């Protein structure tokens, strides 16, 4: 392992609203000022992986607009290779509207924008045998792209880390290629309800920590400002540490620390 991670995932501009509590159906809640930030699971995970010491490339799509251009510049400044991020002329950069309550818990609504235009033709970089030690995916991009990405990665001998967020049913062959499949408690419940199994399964349980097979790592006690992006910080760091040669427990402990750091600031990414 030489510390190379290739992330297949989304890039979004985040519109963040602070609310005293999340609204119920039909309720109107007054929020504070709109805060604009950078997000999307793919980009969040790519930045987390860079911060954890990996060399990172990102496969994704943005619009040919101000938010998209600003995002490419930001990722490049972090050291993420954005040569495989497609700039789409006819779709806007994806947008996520995020409300965060006084307890730091969030609710998120996403308009995919250019993320939906990612296609299997955008995966050429994975076909290079030197592209990555670990290929990491999440599910804010089209499922056919994920299926093909995992097939190519497995054929090239790369480790595949799959984050089933937001949850979608995947073919059993895709789950079998992942080592591990990473899910939170609700995603784990959805996986079980669908009758699907993963041979290598890592379940994150918030304040209860995370479990991968026989390995259990407790969460770190910390002040919670905003939980947005904590899962992405965990997964991106996990992929990086596996690519750098860590075993499961070492990688999980580094991921747990990254998630704890993430919840201490507002937004999915460091300011």
Secondary structure, DSSP 4 states (H G I P E B T S, - for coil): ---EEEEE---EEEEEEEBSSPPPTT----B---EEEEE-HHHHHHHHHHHTT-EEEEEEEEESSHHHHHHHHHHHHHT-EEEEEEEESSSPPEEEEEEE-TTS-EEEEEE-GGGGG--GGGGGGGGSTTS-SEEEE-SSS-HHHHHHHHHHHHHTT-EEEEE--S-----HHHHHHEEEEEEEHHHHHHHHHTT---SSEEEE-GGG-EEETTEEEPPPP---S--TTHHHHHHHHHHHHHHTT--HHHHHHHHHHHHHHHHTSSSSS--
